Amino acid sequence: MYRIGICDDEKNTCMEIEKMICEYAKQNSVEFTISTWYTGEELCEAFVETKLDLLFLDIELVTINGIEVGRYIRNELENHEIAIAYISSKSSYAMDLFKIHPIDFLIKPVRYEDVMEIIEESLKYYRRNKMIFEYHARGVYGKVQYKDIICFSSDNKKINITTPQSILSFNGRLRDILPQLPDNFIQIHQSYIINIDHMITCSYDSVTMLGNLVLNISQPYRKEVRRQISEFNWGD
């Protein structure tokens, strides 16, 4: 079941967004669970037992604002999977939100068309993260979810899969697996394919990945890497 949360100190806004979500669900024959909170404190406490796939989050919450809640989700809980759609009556928060990687930014009053687009984009991201990469290593079949892969790297005729927990290896070539990968995987070097969902920073000639893994972007790939990153439709 896809889980959606709404956190806004204006109850009317929460009710309007919930109504829009229910309308989308009815029109598209899908089911959602919807949870609502009116303060950042309540939401942060709820994360102990509540898992969400998409969160509509007001920035101007009274005590703990939406930016602080977003930092708590990303940095303290280390949750980079939940899609966060910020809501505000102002449009001046772009730089503050950059490191939180929101899926979108809505200006009040919220429109149904915008909520619909956010749900569809977050569902696409959710389904993509449920996909599995399969491989064979020394006669043993293995699989790993794409969302857990930080990067692929090549070492002679061997491919290493780096995840937050381990490094998995199998025989193969990067050029053979690249066509089957989702669009959040891009090649930055003859020896590296990265999952940009796990990219922390990117400069002209290198990227820093989750776990402070720094990888070089080789000269032949730099222009294309910049294009792909700038055009990528981010999911967090």
N, C-alpha and C positions, 0 to 999 in steps of 0.2 A: 504494500500500500504506500502510495506517495504521500509524504507528510509535509504540510504547509503551515507555517507559523506567521502570525501577525502581531506586531508590537508597536502600539501607538497610544499616547496618553489621551487622544481624542477618540472617545468611544464611537462617535458617528463615523469617523474614518475607518475604524476597524470593521464596523458593520457594513459599510459600503464595499470595502475590499472583499470581505467574506461573501457578500452577495454576488459580486463579480466572479469570484472563484467558483461558486456554486453554479452560476449561469454557464460558465465555460465548461464545467464538468457535465452539465446536462446536455449542452449542445454537442459535445464530443464523446459522450458515452464513456466517461472515465470516472474513477472514484478517487477522492482525496480525503484525508483526515485533516481537519483544520483546528488549530489551537490558537487562542488569543491571550495576550498579556497587555497590561497598561503601563507597566514600568520596566525599566531596565533591570532593576533588582529582581523582580519576579521572573523575568526571562532567564537571567543568569542562574538563578536557583533551579529553574526547571530543567536546565541542561544536564543536571545530575541524572535524571531519569528519562528525559525526553530527547528523541532523535528527530531531526528535521532534515528535509531535502531542500526546501526553499523557505526563506524568511523575508517577509516584508517588514522593514525596520525603520521606524521614525528616527531622524537624527536629533530633533529637539526634545528629547525626553528630559524630564526635570532634574533628577539627581545624577544618575548615570546615563549620559547621553548615548546616542546610537553609535557614535564613533568609538567610544570606550567599550561598548558591548561588542562591536566588530573586532576590536583589538583583542578582547578577551577570548572570543571564539577562535580567532586565527592564531594568536600567540600563546595563550594560557592553555586552551583546550587542544591546540594544534589541529584544529578542524579546518581543513582546506577544501572539503567536499561540499559543504552546504552552500547553496547559492544565496547571496544576500542582495536584495533589491532595496535600496534606500529610498525613504520618502522624506520630503522636506517642503517647506513653503519658500525656501530660498535656493539659489543656484550657485552658491559661492563656496562649495566644499570640495571641489575637485581634487586639490592636492592632498587634503586630509584623508581622502578615501583611497588614494592610489595604492597604498600597501595592503589594503584590505581586499582589493580585487572584487568589487561588487559586480553583480551581473548587469545592473542598471541603476539609474537614478531617476526617481519620479518627482515631479513638482505637483504639489496640491493645487487645485482639486485633481484627484487621480482619475484617469480616464479608463474605461473598460478596454479600449484597444491596446493601451500600454500594458495593462495587467495580463491580457491575453498573450501578447508577444513575449512577456517575461516568462509566463508559464510554459509556453511552447519551447522557448530557448532552454530553460532549465530542465525540462523533460528530455530534450535532446542530449544535454550534458549528462543527465542521470543515466540514460540508456547507454550512452557511450562508455561510461565508467563501469557498467556491468559487463562489458565485453571482455573476453578472455583471450590471451595469447597462448597458443599451444606450441610445444617444442619437444624434441626427442634428444636425449643425452645418454650416450652409451647404452642404448637399448631400453632406456627408461623414459616413459612418457611423462611430461610435466606440463603444468599450466599455471598461469599467473594473470591476475586481473590487470588490464591496461592501466587502471588508475593507480596501481602500486608501482609501476615501472618509472623510475627516474630517468634512466637512459639505457640505450644499447651501446656497447663498445666492441670493437673488433680487435682480436689479437691473433695474427696470422689467419688460420682457418677456423678460429673459435670465436663465438659471440658470447659476450658477458652481458647479463641482464642485472642492472643495479636496482635494488629496491631498498626501502628504508631499513629492512631487517637483514638482508643478505645479498650475496652475488651468486647468480645462477649461471651456468655455462652449458653451451651445446655447440656442436659443429655446424658451421654455416657461414654465409656472407651477408653483410648488411644490404647489399644491392638486391638480394633476393627477397628479404623480408620487408623492405621499405614499401612496396606497392600495397601490401595488405594492412598497413598500419592506419589507424584513425588520423584525422587531420590535425590533431594536437601534437603529433610527432613530426619533427623536422630534422633533416640532416644538416649538421653544422661543420662537418669535417669528414674526410674519408673514413675516419675511424669512430665517429660518434653520431648517434641519432638521439635527440633529447625529447622528453615529454615536457612541453612548455607549460603545462599545468603545474609542474614542479620547479619552474624557473623563478629564482628570486630576483636577480638583476641581470641586465644584459648591456654590455658595452660594445664598442666597435669590433673588438677582436676576441672577446671572451664572454662566457655566461657563468653565472654562479647558480648552482642547483641546490635543491633541498639537501641539508647535511653539509653545507659549505663546500660542495664539490665544484671546483673551478675547471671548466673545459675551454679549450681554444676554439675559436671560429676561424677556420683556415681561409686564406685569401679568396679562392675560387667560389666560396659559399657566402661571403659576407653580404653582398647585395641581395641575394635571394633570401637569406635569413632575415634581413631587415624588412623585406617586403612581406614575408610570411607572418612575421610577428606583428607588424602594423595592421595587416588585414585579418588576423585571426579573431574570430568571434569568441571572446573570453566567456568561460562559464562560471568564476568566482569572483 
